[in-house]
Amino acid sequence: MSALPHAAPAPQPTPGPKVRSGRIDLFLRFPRLRWLAERRWFQFAVVLPNLGLFLLFLSAGLFGTPVGNRNIIIVFVWILWWFLLISALVPFTSRIWCTVCPFPFFGEWAQRRALVQVRAVDPKKKKGGPGVVIGRNRYFGKNLKWPKALSNIWLQNIGFLALCTFSALFLTRPIVSVIVLGSLFVIATVLHLVYRQRTFCSYVCPVSGFLSLFSMASMTEVRPRDLDVCQTCTDKGCLAGSDKGWGCPWLIYPSKLERNNYCGLCMECVKACPHGNMTVNLRPFLSDGWLKGYDESYKAFIMLSLALAYSVIYLGPWAFLKDWANIAEKHDWAGFFTYAGALWALALVVLPGTYYLVVRLGRSLAGAPAGTTAPPTKDVFLGFAHPLVPLGLLAWVAFSFPLMLVNGSYILQVLSDPFGWGWDLFHTAHVAWTPVVPWWTPYIQVALLLTGLFFALRSGARHARRLFPGGARALRAFAPVALLLGGIVAGFFTLYVG
Amino acid sequence: MSDKSLEAAATATTALVIAAAIGAPFWYQRRQLHEGLPPGTRVITLTAVASSGHWTEEAVNGENYWRRDFPAARPVLTLGQPTAIRIASSDVTHVFYAPALGIGPIEAYPGHVRETIVTPSKAGVFPYYCTAFCGNPHFGMRGEIAVEPAGQAAPPPAPVAPGTKDYWEAPQPPAGAPLTERGKWIFLERGCVTCHGEGGRGGVQNFNYARGAVPALAGISDRMMLYEPEDVKTVVTALAKGSLDALAGKTDIPHFEIALSQYHAIRAVIQNGSVSAKKDPTGPTPPLQMPTWAGRLSDRDIDAVIAYLLTLPPPAGA
């Protein structure tokens, strides 16, 4: 393990009040948090227990009971983890799951040949030695660049939709969950050996795709404290790495960070910045205000479609739809293909197509003052797709809430008997299945959906004012989209409240 | 701490966590299996697998449940030795019942494990059952527990009764096949054969049942006073056409009114089931009871079964 000779002392935070408006600099407010984030062992210390937990889940899936609601891999991953992820971790702490995610553990270990330390390279002696030098760090494996054509989240979009098509399988069969989670370990490891740094996380991981979208709404962000410091910085340790930290594993340029989407909160930039200029801010909900491409907008369509479809299938009264989705139990292939075809059509054609038509209608209604042209349809489409971020997120929370309230008692059961082997570790193995306040569920769902609609309308109105200056034009442009958003929420109300 | 020693500590911790995550559950399972049991107590786990139609002694887990056909358990207990029998279910709710050994009925809920300790006081071979309807293979979900004095080999298991293995997968006759063919298929596929025996010859022992064994069904033609083959044929033809009642007043079958009355009585038993009367009123409930088929078999299917039974010759000596 090499460290640069005469390494500089730990940088102190840039003085200031340099905090951006509406932000609370958590490193200034809680210096211990900064101290923790700067420790080289920090990420290792939070990933390792999670790795142990997920290996336990895999073991339970293989060797524990085949009964889904008595096996920890089903209950903890698809009920507890999913609920926490969508309802708490993403909205409040951005991609903190990526900080603790165990899937890239082995791949990153092989790539860095280090669990904790940095392999820093003396800038004067870059040539020679094992592995590949990128920036000021040394890596092992092929370290190929990911193809440019795939440098987007389309793979994640399709992967997530494909995975969710078989949700009835991995929600009920531990072995299918083992295959899904095990595949994530294997694919992550292989891609780390072939491609650079966190290529798997940035472009392939199906979970990462929706985290990237919804982290835009999150109330936490990693950002440079003072942009002037970044502009005058010649070291660029956050990107190139240093003896304190690896160059950004997510292949982004932290000092230019404007959105949460592709920041995995690994804190390497906090460690590597020679000026101590990277920090973690608390910020208002939905501070990242725009989508950058059709791939991101399609992620929003897919997430909203899935929330809608799952609400129909799993919370609705139509048992035949559950049977169609549950191909492993019912073997109704015609039904399954009908369900899968309808799901994919809704997510990839019907909802985006309807949205496109409605956006075009709004653009036409808004018109353009003499001597000007209307903004390009793509800009309007992406601008008006942004409201789907808060709406989709809150729709998912509204869908997940009753699942948690209804199935929460299974968590207590498997906590005491994770393998279904007859243990009773905490004397909760025989807690009766008890739905928690089921009578409150519709009210909670309605409140969540209305919150989502509020933020969606606010976002849409902002984009309308930006794209179509003038109150009346903005109103005409956004009105059709606002009606569609209201219609979607009304559809959810019908499902949840009746 | 130097870089190298920190890295070494991290590597060692990782190895420890991986080993603990994978190994600890098995270590704890071995430990807790005998927890609270008297020293020397054997532990046997019987897991119900509805798709295989068996209680099995093999470990049923997430990995093998979907691909294995589990064999029926035939536990061998030692006379006088306490044995903990753990009852588990890998799918739906079952009930384990071995009345001759005083075990159960024990409800086995999916994913839960229940335990009972038995100390056999008599040698022999004793049947066990599932007494909660758990799917089509339910009726064959039986087996034997052998009890032997210490040091003696257990007797070989009784052969699987012919016609009962995987009965629920019996091939369906083509549409348009004779009614008796359909009746024969239903008799197999619905598991009637598991209690009433191949060819309806009966004889399956039913513990503490007043009549000892499940009654034979072959020979119901005699019970219906249909002594001539032509009469049986006439009745089967009428059933195939849709109604035996339609024959009333139009047939020269002797005592047809008795045949008709018996037919309705048999239909009623199939539709409504019947309770097996106890031989010893203070003893355990007989494990085999005639279930109700109303709602699960159509009128036409019940007629098909009766038509099939009418074609069976009476058991020898009956």
Interface residues (C-beta under 8 A of the other chain):
Chain A: M1 A3 R40 W41 F44 L48 P49 L51 G52 L53 L55 L56 S59 A60 G61 L62 F63 G64 T65 P66 V67 N69 R70 N71 I73 A114 L115 V116 Q117 R173 P174 I175 V178 P418 F419 G420 W421 G422 W423 A429 H430
Chain B: D3 K4 L6 E7 A10 T11 T13 T14 V17 I18 A20 A21 I22 P25 F26 Y28 Q29 Q32 A59 V60 N61 G62 E63 Y65 W66 R86 A88 S89 S90 D91 P110 G111 H112 V113 E115
